[in-house]
């Protein structure tokens, strides 16, 4: 039985997707941070709640150094400013090595996107494009959201 201080995430989908283990891989970390940033930025602004959700999940649950997270976020923001969403989606696709990694990265990105309880049409569109690019065409985003919320 899990300890009382274990979060719902750690007891459920976080563990199911082995996110703590996966986040030790720099390529996966970069893909996950960039994917989360992409979906959060799709509506024109990464909200403070989305930013904090990413930091919390990676730093607290995943044991990732905040400086690494900030470096990847800064690079993603720079690339988006200089290029477009397609370039960043392509970058994420190039960092994903397996279907399991793709599913784990999408789960984390979706958790961040949902942190502000607003999953806009633009965020849904970018999430769908990202899922297709990383090898998960037809991914059921609604089922993923239900799993995250434990419903």
Beta strands, then each sheet from edge to edge (+ up, - down):
end
